[in-house]
Amino acid sequence: MQALKSTTIRSLQTVAKVAKPKMERALEVLVRARESIKPAYPTPEHLRNFKLSLMDQINFPVYVSTIFLYKADGNVKADQISQCLKSSLSKTLTKFYPLAGRVKDDFSIECNDEGAEYVEAFANGFLFEYLQKPDQNLLRDFHPFNYAESPVASNGGPMMRMQATFFKCGGLAITVCTCHKLIDGVSLGIFVNSWTTTARAGNKEVVPRFVASTIFPASESFVPLPLHISPVQANRFVFDTKKIDRLRAEVSSASVPRPTRVEALTALIWKCARAASRSNLGYSRPSLSAHAINVRAVAEPPLPDNSVGNSVAYLMAQASEKEIETLQDLVCSLRKAKAEFRRNGLKTLLENKSIFDIPESIKDKFEKDEIDFYTFSSIVNFPYYEAADFGWGKPVHLTFPNYLVSNLIMLMDTNDGKGIEVLVTLSPEDMAFFERDQELLAFATTNPSVLGYTNTSKL
């Protein structure tokens, strides 16, 4: 058996222990029960050795956390909800059998039906305490393990860990922590959709396809995704439709006359993050931004929409160290990067066995950490809110806590579908400048209450 790249994982765990971010406040949580949920039916013998794909190999075995928050449903008690979650999860794991197994080595998952970890807990607080000013520090203890200090999945640990936390008002938070060694954002959406459909006894069955390894075969020479863990500060910025339209008009140019909403917001966040870094350091550095893209449709042959497994690549957009880089310049850089990836990005990835294709002109500075490097991921237009209805209504809010990875930006729809919220995680020093940037604040509202566009009854 080939061991996982243990030196890298041990270093991550060590850094994570010293990278504890400052915690201002947290809701007190009492764990009531902890158990392992196994598949309702045993995995057949011929499926017990699951082959990882190249994309799976590249990703570190860290847990990615997603928290879905629901208002109270007076017709359903906590015990009923917990039983529904557990029974439907057991049935769902029969179809998603690798998630009930354990990572064996760099090439496979042992589908041994050991199960997913499930924790039931109660919070000494009310849902509106979070919704009135969402702060991920409030939700630190809403995880089934000490996620805020070390998100690394230990060798032989569960592929999936979750926690159902009930508020005093009857509201509910469901935290799903999935190992990135197999699950990307689309895969999570497929799983959640299947789980909730089973819980509602829906007619349309959601069946996953595990075929990524046939298109992206594993390799002995894969290059792991670089991951740097350090103290961070996160903040949330919300953009309404009118301001997004105004921003799109301002960033349009002859080269890109109709920028998308995500392109416009990405350019703005990137520009302001670079300005924050410049203010903090006292000088300007070249910058590289990595943008996650779903390659299911562009693979040869294309992967099915219900393909589960890591199928995300990154296109690279570059900006020089000159201090005045316009939003139009950055949008053009994004478009250029997209065009280059369409031409040969996937081919280059498969040849290099690396998810990041760092330009030669900047590779030396990248390796010496002498550039501003940012990672962008967007789930705008992904139906997460609709998919996450277990039968007691759609979530009033969802979030992706990040306590340890800096320079990470996540874009997602607001729960009413009319705006976009952006979760930005930077170093504390950079964030101090970023969140005061007047160009940013001309378009964004800093961490507004979710209650403004939510039915506040039963919160």
TORTORBA-219897 format. One record per residue (C-alpha): residue in three letters; y, x, z. Coordinates in steps of 0.1 Angstrom, whole numbers, plus 5000, padded with zeros to 4 digits. Layout:
alaYXZ
...
//
This chain:
met500050005000
gln503450144990
ala505950115019
leu509349955014
lys512150205010
ser512050245048
thr514750515051
thr517350295035
ile516349995055
arg516450195088
ser519850325079
leu521049965073
gln519749855106
thr521350145124
val524750085107
ala524549715114
lys524149785152
val527449975153
ala529349745129
lys529749445152
pro532849265142
lys535349145167
met534348795179
glu537248575190
arg535248265199
ala531948095193
leu530347765201
glu527747785228
val524247705215
leu521147635235
val517747685217
arg515347405225
ala512347495203
arg511147765180
glu508047745157
ser506547845125
ile506247575097
lys503347645075
pro502647485040
ala501047145042
tyr498147275020
pro496747635019
thr497847854990
pro494947894965
glu493348234966
his494448324930
leu498148284940
arg498048484972
asn499348814956
phe502848724943
lys504348984919
leu507949074923
ser510249124893
leu512549414886
met515449194898
asp513549124931
gln512849494936
ile516549584931
asn517749354958
phe517649464994
pro515449255018
val518449115037
tyr518848755047
val521548545030
ser522848265052
thr523947915041
ile525047655065
phe525247285056
leu527247065080
tyr526746685083
lys528546415102
ala526646195126
asp524445915113
gly524145665141
asn520945515127
val518945835130
lys518246025162
ala517946395166
asp514246395172
gln513746185140
ile515846425120
ser514046725133
gln510646575125
cys511846475090
leu513046835084
lys509846995096
ser507346765078
ser509346775045
leu509647155048
ser505947185052
lys505346985021
thr507947185002
leu506547515011
thr503247414994
lys505247444961
phe507347734972
tyr504447924986
pro505948274984
leu508548165010
ala505748115035
gly504448465029
arg505548815038
val506849105017
lys503949345013
asp505649634995
asp508049704967
phe505849524942
ser504449214959
ile504648934985
glu501448845004
cys501248465002
asn499448435035
asp500848095046
glu502248245078
gly505148005073
ala508947975077
glu510648005111
tyr512247685123
val514547665153
glu515947345169
ala519147395190
phe522047205205
ala525647305204
asn527947255234
gly530747125212
phe531846885185
leu531646915147
phe535446855143
glu536047175163
tyr534747365133
leu536047135106
gln539647125118
lys539847505112
pro536647655097
asp535947995113
gln532648155107
asn532848315141
leu532347965156
leu528947955139
arg527648305149
asp524948145171
phe523947885145
his521348125132
pro517648155142
phe518248525150
asn521048765156
tyr522248745120
ala525848855128
glu524649205140
ser521749275116
pro520849055085
val518049295075
ala514649135070
ser512149345088
asn508949445070
gly506449175076
gly509148925088
pro509548565075
met510848515040
met512748215053
arg514248135087
met516247825095
gln517947645124
ala518847285129
thr521747265154
phe522846925168
phe526446875180
lys527446665210
cys528846405186
gly525546375168
gly526646595139
leu524246845125
ala524347195111
ile521347325090
thr521247695086
val519047835059
cys518448215058
thr516548325028
cys515348675020
his517248814991
lys514149004980
leu513148684962
ile515948424964
asp519248414945
gly521848144946
val520247924919
ser516847964935
leu518347844968
gly519747534951
ile516347464936
phe514647494969
val517147284988
asn516947014961
ser513147004963
trp513246995001
thr515846715003
thr514046514975
thr510846544996
ala512646435027
arg514046125010
ala510746054993
gly512546064960
asn510745984928
lys511846284908
glu509746584920
val511346924919
val508747184909
pro509647554908
arg508547804881
phe507748164892
val507948344859
ala510648604863
ser508248894866
thr506948824831
ile510448874817
phe511649144841
pro508449334850
ala508549554881
ser509049924878
glu508250234898
ser511750374890
phe513950084900
val517450164915
pro518149954947
leu521349754948
pro523949954967
leu524849785000
his527449915025
ile527549755059
ser530749795079
pro533249605102
val534749315082
gln537149025086
ala536648705066
asn539148435057
arg539048115036
phe541548015010
val541647674993
phe543247604959
asp544047254948
thr543847124912
lys547547134905
lys548047494917
ile544947604898
asp546347454866
arg549647634872
leu547847964878
arg545847924846
ala549047864827
glu550648174842
val547648404835
ser547148284799
ser548048524771
ala547648574734
ser544348754740
val543048484765
pro544948164758
arg542647944778
pro541348124809
thr538847934830
arg539547834866
val537248104879
glu538848374857
ala542348284869
leu541348284906
thr539248594902
ala542248784887
leu544548664915
ile542148764943
trp541349094927
lys545049174922
cys545949084958
ala542949274972
arg544049584953
ala547549544966
ala546249515002
ser544149834997
arg547250014983
ser549349905012
asn546750015037
leu546050355021
gly549550435010
tyr548450504974
ser546750324945
arg543150384934
pro541250274903
ser539249964908
leu535949814897
ser534949454902
ala531349334898
his530748974888
ala527448804894
ile526148604864
asn523048394860
val520848544832
arg518248274830
ala519748134798
val520448474781
ala517048634789
glu514648684760
pro512848454760
pro515148234782
leu513848144817
pro513547774826
asp516247614846
asn513847574876
ser512847944876
val512848074912
gly513448444918
asn516348684914
ser517748634880
val521348764885
ala523049054868
tyr526549194873
leu529149254846
met531649524854
ala535449484849
gln537649794854
ala541349844863
ser543250164863
glu545050314893
lys548450214880
glu550350014906
ile551549734883
glu548549554868
thr549449204856
leu547248904861
gln547048884823
asp545749244822
leu542949154847
val541948844829
cys541649044797
ser539549304816
leu537249024827
arg536848884792
lys536249224778
ala533449284804
lys531848954795
ala531849034758
glu530349374765
phe527649224787
arg526748974760
arg526249254736
asn523949484756
gly524249424793
leu520749284799
lys519249554777
thr521049824796
leu519949674829
leu516249684819
glu516550034805
asn518350184835
lys516449974861
ser519749924878
ile521749604884
phe525049794883
asp526149964851
ile528950194864
pro531150324836
glu530850694830
ser534650744833
ile534650624869
lys531050704881
asp532051024899
lys534750844919
phe532450554926
glu529750784941
lys532450944962
asp533750604974
glu537150684958
ile537650354941
asp538349994952
phe535049814945
tyr534749434948
thr531849194943
phe532548844931
ser530148554931
ser530848194920
ile528847874926
val531647664911
asn530047364894
phe526747424911
pro525747084927
tyr525047214962
tyr526646914979
glu524646664959
ala521446864962
ala521746885000
asp521346515009
phe518346465031
gly518846095034
trp521746095059
gly524446175034
lys525846475017
pro527246765038
val530846735048
his531147115044
leu529047415035
thr529647785041
phe528148125035
pro528748335067
asn529248715061
tyr529748935091
leu528949275077
val529549325039
ser533049415029
asn534949344997
leu532749034989
ile534348724974
met532648394970
leu534048094950
met532847744955
asp533847384950
thr535547184978
asn533346904990
asp535446644970
gly535046844938
lys538746854932
gly539547204943
ile538047544948
glu537747734980
val537348114982
leu535648305010
val537148655011
thr535648935032
leu537549265035
ser538049535060
pro540149425089
glu542949665078
asp543049535042
met542849165053
ala545949215075
phe547949275042
phe545849045020
glu546348725039
arg550148775040
asp550448835002
gln553148604989
glu551748594954
leu548448474968
leu550148224991
ala552148074962
phe548847924951
ala546447914981
thr546347735014
thr544947955041
asn541947805059
pro543047435059
ser541247165078
val538247015060
leu539246685077
gly542046645052
tyr539546545025
thr536646415047
asn535946085063
thr536446185099
ser534445905116
lys531546025137
leu532746375139
//
